[in-house]
Amino acid sequence: MHWFWRATIAVVVSFLIWTAINVVFARMLSGSAFRNVPLQIGLSLVRCATPLVIFGLLTRWCTPVRIPPGHCQKCGYNLTGNVSGVCPECGEKI
């Protein structure tokens, strides 16, 4: 998945998450603006970090695992020196 689409998904998902949180906590956040300053600062920091965390998770999950040559394509076991034609770890035919 291209980085642009991961970033777009991260922004949209974080927007949906924070919209739901704002709906749930609307009563707590209403009232005097000065009374809730520490809470608003904390929520703003978390709100800014949410797309970055989601982007990082998507990047981690969407990056394919590349098994190097000379390793079993099923389990990744190093087959250097194996002449049997079968992976000793998982039994996959080579």
N, CA, C and O atoms as a MOPAC input file, in Angstrom:
PM7 MOZYME 1SCF
protein

 N      0.85600 1    -1.17000 1     0.00000 1
 C      0.00000 1     0.00000 1     0.00000 1
 C      0.90500 1     1.23800 1     0.00000 1
 O      1.85000 1     1.32200 1     0.78500 1
 N      0.61600 1     2.17200 1    -0.86400 1
 C      1.40900 1     3.39300 1    -0.99400 1
 C      1.28200 1     4.24000 1     0.26600 1
 O      0.24800 1     4.21100 1     0.93400 1
 N      2.33600 1     4.99700 1     0.59500 1
 C      2.32700 1     5.80600 1     1.81700 1
 C      1.19100 1     6.82300 1     1.83700 1
 O      0.65600 1     7.13900 1     2.90000 1
 N      0.82300 1     7.33700 1     0.66100 1
 C     -0.25700 1     8.33000 1     0.60200 1
 C     -1.57100 1     7.73700 1     1.10200 1
 O     -2.30700 1     8.38800 1     1.84300 1
 N     -1.86400 1     6.50800 1     0.69900 1
 C     -3.12200 1     5.88400 1     1.12000 1
 C     -3.08500 1     5.52400 1     2.59100 1
 O     -4.10400 1     5.61300 1     3.27600 1
 N     -1.91100 1     5.11200 1     3.09100 1
 C     -1.80100 1     4.84700 1     4.52900 1
 C     -2.03500 1     6.12500 1     5.32300 1
 O     -2.71900 1     6.10400 1     6.34600 1
 N     -1.47000 1     7.24300 1     4.85800 1
 C     -1.66000 1     8.52700 1     5.54700 1
 C     -3.12300 1     8.96900 1     5.48400 1
 O     -3.66400 1     9.47300 1     6.46900 1
 N     -3.75600 1     8.78100 1     4.33300 1
 C     -5.16100 1     9.15900 1     4.18700 1
 C     -6.03800 1     8.33200 1     5.12000 1
 O     -6.91200 1     8.87400 1     5.79700 1
 N     -5.80800 1     7.03700 1     5.15500 1
 C     -6.57600 1     6.16700 1     6.05300 1
 C     -6.34400 1     6.56700 1     7.50300 1
 O     -7.28500 1     6.59600 1     8.29600 1
 N     -5.09500 1     6.87700 1     7.85900 1
 C     -4.78000 1     7.26800 1     9.23400 1
 C     -5.52600 1     8.53700 1     9.62900 1
 O     -6.05300 1     8.61900 1    10.73900 1
 N     -5.58100 1     9.51900 1     8.74800 1
 C     -6.26900 1    10.78000 1     9.06400 1
 C     -7.77400 1    10.55600 1     9.17500 1
 O     -8.40900 1    11.07900 1    10.09000 1
 N     -8.34600 1     9.78900 1     8.25900 1
 C     -9.79500 1     9.55300 1     8.28400 1
 C    -10.18700 1     8.75600 1     9.53200 1
 O    -11.16100 1     9.09600 1    10.20300 1
 N     -9.43700 1     7.70500 1     9.84400 1
 C     -9.76100 1     6.88900 1    11.01800 1
 C     -9.61200 1     7.70700 1    12.29900 1
 O    -10.45900 1     7.62300 1    13.18700 1
 N     -8.54200 1     8.49900 1    12.40100 1
 C     -8.37700 1     9.31400 1    13.60900 1
 C     -9.48000 1    10.37300 1    13.71000 1
 O     -9.93600 1    10.68500 1    14.81100 1
 N     -9.91200 1    10.92500 1    12.57400 1
 C    -11.03500 1    11.86700 1    12.59500 1
 C    -12.29800 1    11.18900 1    13.12700 1
 O    -13.01300 1    11.76400 1    13.94900 1
 N    -12.56900 1     9.97900 1    12.66400 1
 C    -13.75900 1     9.26200 1    13.13200 1
 C    -13.65700 1     8.92400 1    14.61900 1
 O    -14.63700 1     9.03500 1    15.35600 1
 N    -12.47700 1     8.51500 1    15.04900 1
 C    -12.28000 1     8.19000 1    16.47000 1
 C    -12.51000 1     9.42300 1    17.32900 1
 O    -13.21700 1     9.36200 1    18.33500 1
 N    -11.90800 1    10.55200 1    16.93100 1
 C    -12.04400 1    11.75800 1    17.74700 1
 C    -13.42600 1    12.38000 1    17.65900 1
 O    -13.85100 1    13.06200 1    18.59200 1
 N    -14.13100 1    12.16500 1    16.57400 1
 C    -15.51900 1    12.62100 1    16.50700 1
 C    -16.35600 1    11.84400 1    17.52400 1
 O    -17.17300 1    12.42800 1    18.23700 1
 N    -16.15100 1    10.53500 1    17.58900 1
 C    -16.87100 1     9.72100 1    18.57100 1
 C    -16.50500 1    10.12500 1    19.99600 1
 O    -17.37900 1    10.19900 1    20.86000 1
 N    -15.22800 1    10.38500 1    20.24900 1
 C    -14.80500 1    10.79900 1    21.59200 1
 C    -15.42300 1    12.15200 1    21.95200 1
 O    -15.85700 1    12.35600 1    23.08600 1
 N    -15.46300 1    13.06600 1    20.99400 1
 C    -16.07200 1    14.37500 1    21.27400 1
 C    -17.55500 1    14.24500 1    21.58600 1
 O    -18.07600 1    14.96500 1    22.43700 1
 N    -18.23100 1    13.34300 1    20.91100 1
 C    -19.65700 1    13.13900 1    21.19000 1
 C    -19.84400 1    12.56500 1    22.59000 1
 O    -20.73700 1    12.98900 1    23.32400 1
 N    -19.00800 1    11.60600 1    22.95800 1
 C    -19.14100 1    10.96700 1    24.26700 1
 C    -18.80400 1    11.93800 1    25.39100 1
 O    -19.49900 1    11.98800 1    26.40500 1
 N    -17.72200 1    12.71900 1    25.20700 1
 C    -17.27000 1    13.60200 1    26.27200 1
 C    -17.72700 1    15.04600 1    26.10600 1
 O    -17.13800 1    15.94100 1    26.71300 1
 N    -18.74700 1    15.29600 1    25.31200 1
 C    -19.21400 1    16.66500 1    25.07000 1
 C    -19.64800 1    17.35400 1    26.35400 1
 O    -19.39600 1    18.54500 1    26.53600 1
 N    -20.28300 1    16.63100 1    27.22400 1
 C    -20.76100 1    17.23000 1    28.47700 1
 C    -19.57900 1    17.61600 1    29.37600 1
 O    -19.59700 1    18.67000 1    30.01200 1
 N    -18.55300 1    16.75700 1    29.42600 1
 C    -17.41000 1    17.03100 1    30.27300 1
 C    -16.61000 1    18.23600 1    29.74800 1
 O    -16.08000 1    19.02600 1    30.52900 1
 N    -16.53200 1    18.36300 1    28.42500 1
 C    -15.74000 1    19.43300 1    27.83600 1
 C    -16.50100 1    20.74300 1    27.72300 1
 O    -15.90600 1    21.77000 1    27.39700 1
 N    -17.81200 1    20.73300 1    27.98800 1
 C    -18.58900 1    21.97400 1    27.90800 1
 C    -18.39100 1    22.78900 1    29.17700 1
 O    -17.89800 1    22.28800 1    30.18800 1
 N    -18.77400 1    24.01800 1    29.10400 1
 C    -18.64700 1    24.88100 1    30.27200 1
 C    -17.52600 1    25.87400 1    30.08500 1
 O    -17.21000 1    26.27300 1    28.96400 1
 N    -16.93000 1    26.26800 1    31.18800 1
 C    -15.86900 1    27.27100 1    31.15700 1
 C    -14.64300 1    26.73700 1    30.42800 1
 O    -14.19100 1    25.62100 1    30.68500 1
 N    -14.11900 1    27.53600 1    29.52900 1
 C    -12.93400 1    27.12400 1    28.76500 1
 C    -11.70500 1    27.05100 1    29.66700 1
 O    -10.81400 1    26.23400 1    29.43200 1
 N    -11.64700 1    27.89100 1    30.69000 1
 C    -10.47100 1    27.92100 1    31.55200 1
 C    -10.44600 1    26.77200 1    32.54600 1
 O     -9.37500 1    26.37400 1    33.00500 1
 N    -11.59300 1    26.24300 1    32.87900 1
 C    -11.67400 1    25.15500 1    33.85300 1
 C    -11.06300 1    23.87400 1    33.30900 1
 O    -10.50400 1    23.08900 1    34.07500 1
 N    -11.15600 1    23.64600 1    32.00400 1
 C    -10.71000 1    22.39400 1    31.40800 1
 C     -9.40900 1    22.52300 1    30.62000 1
 O     -9.14000 1    21.69500 1    29.74900 1
 N     -8.59600 1    23.54000 1    30.90300 1
 C     -7.38200 1    23.76600 1    30.11100 1
 C     -6.43800 1    22.55900 1    30.14100 1
 O     -5.99700 1    22.13600 1    29.07300 1
 N     -6.10100 1    21.98000 1    31.30400 1
 C     -5.18800 1    20.82600 1    31.28100 1
 C     -5.76900 1    19.64400 1    30.49900 1
 O     -5.04900 1    18.95300 1    29.77900 1
 N     -7.06000 1    19.42200 1    30.64700 1
 C     -7.70800 1    18.34000 1    29.91300 1
 C     -7.67100 1    18.60900 1    28.41100 1
 O     -7.40600 1    17.69600 1    27.62800 1
 N     -7.93100 1    19.84100 1    28.00200 1
 C     -7.92500 1    20.18500 1    26.58400 1
 C     -6.52000 1    20.09800 1    25.99900 1
 O     -6.35800 1    19.67600 1    24.85400 1
 N     -5.50200 1    20.49100 1    26.76200 1
 C     -4.11700 1    20.37800 1    26.28200 1
 C     -3.74600 1    18.91300 1    26.10300 1
 O     -3.15500 1    18.53700 1    25.09100 1
 N     -4.09100 1    18.09400 1    27.07700 1
 C     -3.79500 1    16.66700 1    26.97700 1
 C     -4.50000 1    16.01100 1    25.80200 1
 O     -3.89500 1    15.23700 1    25.06000 1
 N     -5.77200 1    16.32000 1    25.63600 1
 C     -6.51700 1    15.75200 1    24.51500 1
 C     -5.99000 1    16.24900 1    23.17500 1
 O     -5.99500 1    15.50400 1    22.19500 1
 N     -5.53400 1    17.50200 1    23.12000 1
 C     -4.97300 1    18.03000 1    21.87200 1
 C     -3.68800 1    17.30600 1    21.50600 1
 O     -3.46400 1    17.00400 1    20.33400 1
 N     -2.84700 1    17.02400 1    22.48300 1
 C     -1.60300 1    16.28400 1    22.21200 1
 C     -1.89900 1    14.86700 1    21.73000 1
 O     -1.27600 1    14.37600 1    20.78800 1
 N     -2.84400 1    14.22600 1    22.37900 1
 C     -3.21400 1    12.87100 1    21.95400 1
 C     -3.87500 1    12.90800 1    20.58400 1
 O     -3.65700 1    12.01400 1    19.76700 1
 N     -4.68000 1    13.93200 1    20.32600 1
 C     -5.34400 1    14.07300 1    19.03200 1
 C     -4.31600 1    14.24400 1    17.91400 1
 O     -4.50400 1    13.71200 1    16.82000 1
 N     -3.24800 1    14.97000 1    18.17000 1
 C     -2.19700 1    15.14600 1    17.15400 1
 C     -1.39900 1    13.86400 1    16.94400 1
 O     -0.93300 1    13.60500 1    15.83400 1
 N     -1.23800 1    13.07000 1    17.97900 1
 C     -0.44100 1    11.84800 1    17.86700 1
 C     -1.22100 1    10.68700 1    17.26700 1
 O     -0.61700 1     9.74400 1    16.75600 1
 N     -2.53800 1    10.73500 1    17.31700 1
 C     -3.35200 1     9.61900 1    16.83300 1
 C     -3.09700 1     9.26300 1    15.37000 1
 O     -2.91100 1     8.08200 1    15.07900 1
 N     -3.07700 1    10.22100 1    14.42300 1
 C     -2.79800 1     9.83200 1    13.03400 1
 C     -1.40700 1     9.24500 1    12.84700 1
 O     -1.21300 1     8.35600 1    12.01700 1
 N     -0.43200 1     9.73700 1    13.61700 1
 C      0.92700 1     9.20200 1    13.51000 1
 C      0.99100 1     7.75200 1    13.97000 1
 O      1.65800 1     6.92300 1    13.35200 1
 N      0.29500 1     7.45700 1    15.05500 1
 C      0.27000 1     6.07800 1    15.56200 1
 C     -0.43700 1     5.15800 1    14.56500 1
 O      0.04400 1     4.06000 1    14.28800 1
 N     -1.55700 1     5.59400 1    14.03300 1
 C     -2.29800 1     4.77500 1    13.06800 1
 C     -1.46500 1     4.57700 1    11.80000 1
 O     -1.44500 1     3.47900 1    11.24400 1
 N     -0.77700 1     5.62700 1    11.33800 1
 C      0.08600 1     5.51300 1    10.16000 1
 C      1.20900 1     4.51100 1    10.41700 1
 O      1.52600 1     3.70000 1     9.54800 1
 N      1.80700 1     4.56300 1    11.59600 1
 C      2.86400 1     3.61500 1    11.94600 1
 C      2.36500 1     2.17900 1    11.98200 1
 O      3.04200 1     1.27100 1    11.50000 1
 N      1.19200 1     1.97400 1    12.54800 1
 C      0.62400 1     0.62400 1    12.58900 1
 C      0.30400 1     0.11200 1    11.19200 1
 O      0.56600 1    -1.05000 1    10.88100 1
 N     -0.26000 1     0.97300 1    10.35000 1
 C     -0.55900 1     0.56000 1     8.97500 1
 C      0.72300 1     0.23400 1     8.20700 1
 O      0.76200 1    -0.73000 1     7.44200 1
 N      1.76300 1     1.03000 1     8.40700 1
 C      3.03500 1     0.76900 1     7.73700 1
 C      3.60800 1    -0.56400 1     8.19000 1
 O      4.11800 1    -1.33600 1     7.37800 1
 N      3.52500 1    -0.83000 1     9.47600 1
 C      4.05100 1    -2.08800 1    10.02500 1
 C      3.26000 1    -3.28500 1     9.49300 1
 O      3.85100 1    -4.30000 1     9.12500 1
 N      1.93800 1    -3.17500 1     9.45100 1
 C      1.09300 1    -4.28800 1     9.03700 1
 C      1.09000 1    -4.50200 1     7.53200 1
 O      0.91000 1    -5.63100 1     7.07700 1
 N      1.28500 1    -3.44600 1     6.74700 1
 C      1.15900 1    -3.54900 1     5.29100 1
 C      2.48100 1    -3.82600 1     4.58900 1
 O      2.49000 1    -4.05600 1     3.37900 1
 N      3.59000 1    -3.80900 1     5.30700 1
 C      4.87700 1    -4.08300 1     4.68400 1
 C      5.05500 1    -5.58900 1     4.57400 1
 O      5.05000 1    -6.29100 1     5.58500 1
 N      5.21200 1    -6.08800 1     3.35200 1
 C      5.35500 1    -7.53400 1     3.20300 1
 C      6.68500 1    -8.03100 1     3.76500 1
 O      7.69900 1    -7.33500 1     3.70400 1
 N      6.66400 1    -9.23200 1     4.30700 1
 C      7.87400 1    -9.85800 1     4.82700 1
 C      8.57800 1   -10.53600 1     3.66400 1
 O      7.99900 1   -11.38600 1     2.98700 1
 N      9.82100 1   -10.15900 1     3.43900 1
 C     10.58900 1   -10.74400 1     2.34200 1
 C     11.50200 1   -11.82400 1     2.89000 1
 O     12.35100 1   -11.55800 1     3.74100 1
 N     11.32700 1   -13.03300 1     2.40200 1
 C     12.17100 1   -14.15100 1     2.81300 1
 C     13.35400 1   -14.20900 1     1.85300 1
 O     13.16100 1   -14.31000 1     0.64100 1
 N     14.57500 1   -14.14600 1     2.38000 1
 C     15.73900 1   -14.12500 1     1.49600 1
 C     15.93000 1   -15.44700 1     0.76700 1
 O     15.43100 1   -16.48000 1     1.21400 1
 N     16.65100 1   -15.42100 1    -0.35900 1
 C     16.92600 1   -16.66200 1    -1.08300 1
 C     17.73500 1   -17.61400 1    -0.20000 1
 O     18.54400 1   -17.18700 1     0.62400 1
 N     17.49800 1   -18.89900 1    -0.39100 1
 C     18.18700 1   -19.90300 1     0.41300 1
 C     17.47000 1   -20.22400 1     1.70600 1
 O     17.97900 1   -20.97100 1     2.54000 1
 N     16.29300 1   -19.66000 1     1.86800 1
 C     15.47400 1   -19.93600 1     3.04900 1
 C     14.16400 1   -20.54700 1     2.59200 1
 O     13.72600 1   -20.33600 1     1.46100 1
 N     13.54200 1   -21.30600 1     3.48200 1
 C     12.24800 1   -21.90700 1     3.18000 1
 C     11.22200 1   -20.79500 1     2.97000 1
 O     11.12600 1   -19.88300 1     3.79100 1
 N     10.46400 1   -20.85900 1     1.89400 1
 C      9.48700 1   -19.82700 1     1.58300 1
 C      8.24000 1   -19.91200 1     2.46100 1
 O      7.43800 1   -18.97900 1     2.49400 1
 N      8.07700 1   -21.02000 1     3.16700 1
 C      6.91200 1   -21.16700 1     4.04200 1
 C      7.21100 1   -20.67800 1     5.45700 1
 O      6.42000 1   -19.93500 1     6.03900 1
 N      8.37200 1   -21.10100 1     6.02100 1
 C      8.65400 1   -20.76800 1     7.42200 1
 C      9.87700 1   -19.87800 1     7.61100 1
 O     10.08900 1   -19.35900 1     8.70700 1
 N     10.69900 1   -19.68700 1     6.55400 1
 C     11.86500 1   -18.82800 1     6.65900 1
 C     13.10800 1   -19.49300 1     7.19800 1
 O     14.10100 1   -18.81200 1     7.45300 1
 N     13.08900 1   -20.79300 1     7.37900 1
 C     14.23300 1   -21.52600 1     7.91800 1
 C     15.40300 1   -21.48100 1     6.92900 1
 O     15.20300 1   -21.60600 1     5.72100 1
 N     16.62200 1   -21.30400 1     7.44400 1
 C     17.81300 1   -21.25300 1     6.60700 1
 C     18.13000 1   -22.65500 1     6.09500 1
 O     18.37100 1   -23.56800 1     6.88600 1
 N     18.13000 1   -22.82600 1     4.77000 1
 C     18.32600 1   -24.13900 1     4.16300 1
 C     19.74000 1   -24.34200 1     3.62100 1
 O     19.96000 1   -25.22000 1     2.78600 1
 N     20.69400 1   -23.54500 1     4.08300 1
 C     22.06400 1   -23.68900 1     3.61600 1
 C     22.58500 1   -25.08100 1     3.96000 1
 O     22.54900 1   -25.50300 1     5.11600 1
 N     23.06700 1   -25.78300 1     2.94100 1
 C     23.61900 1   -27.12400 1     3.13700 1
 C     22.59400 1   -28.24000 1     3.14000 1
 O     22.96100 1   -29.40600 1     3.28800 1
 N     21.32800 1   -27.91800 1     2.98000 1
 C     20.28500 1   -28.94500 1     2.97900 1
 C     20.22600 1   -29.57700 1     1.58900 1
 O     20.03400 1   -28.88100 1     0.59200 1
 N     20.39100 1   -30.88700 1     1.53200 1
 C     20.34400 1   -31.60700 1     0.25000 1
 C     19.15900 1   -32.56300 1     0.17400 1
 O     18.97900 1   -33.24800 1    -0.83300 1
 N     18.35300 1   -32.61500 1     1.22900 1
 C     17.24700 1   -33.57200 1     1.26900 1
 C     16.07000 1   -33.14200 1     0.39000 1
 O     15.28100 1   -33.98900 1    -0.02900 1
 N     15.93700 1   -31.84900 1     0.10600 1
 C     14.81100 1   -31.37300 1    -0.69100 1
 C     13.56200 1   -31.10500 1     0.12200 1
 O     12.50700 1   -30.79300 1    -0.42900 1
 N     13.68500 1   -31.22900 1     1.45400 1
 C     12.55500 1   -30.97300 1     2.35500 1
 C     13.04700 1   -30.07700 1     3.49100 1
 O     14.13700 1   -30.28900 1     4.02200 1
 N     12.25600 1   -29.09300 1     3.86000 1
 C     12.60900 1   -28.21900 1     4.98000 1
 C     12.50100 1   -29.02200 1     6.27800 1
 O     11.44500 1   -29.58700 1     6.56100 1
 N     13.57900 1   -29.08400 1     7.07400 1
 C     13.52300 1   -29.85200 1     8.32700 1
 C     12.63800 1   -29.19800 1     9.38800 1
 O     12.25100 1   -29.85100 1    10.35700 1
 N     12.31900 1   -27.92100 1     9.21500 1
 C     11.51700 1   -27.20400 1    10.19800 1
 C     10.01900 1   -27.43600 1    10.00600 1
 O      9.30200 1   -27.72000 1    10.96500 1
 N      9.55200 1   -27.31400 1     8.76000 1
 C      8.09900 1   -27.39200 1     8.52400 1
 C      7.69700 1   -28.52600 1     7.59100 1
 O      6.51000 1   -28.83500 1     7.48300 1
 N      8.65700 1   -29.15300 1     6.91600 1
 C      8.34100 1   -30.26900 1     6.02100 1
 C      7.96700 1   -29.86200 1     4.61200 1
 O      7.56600 1   -30.71700 1     3.82200 1
 N      8.08200 1   -28.58900 1     4.26600 1
 C      7.75400 1   -28.09200 1     2.92800 1
 C      8.77600 1   -28.60100 1     1.91700 1
 O      9.98000 1   -28.58700 1     2.17500 1
 N      8.28300 1   -29.05200 1     0.76000 1
 C      9.19700 1   -29.48200 1    -0.30900 1
 C      9.86000 1   -28.26900 1    -0.91800 1
 O      9.22800 1   -27.23600 1    -1.13900 1
 N     11.12600 1   -28.40700 1    -1.18300 1
 C     11.90700 1   -27.28100 1    -1.71900 1
 C     11.89700 1   -27.33700 1    -3.23700 1
 O     12.49500 1   -26.48100 1    -3.89000 1

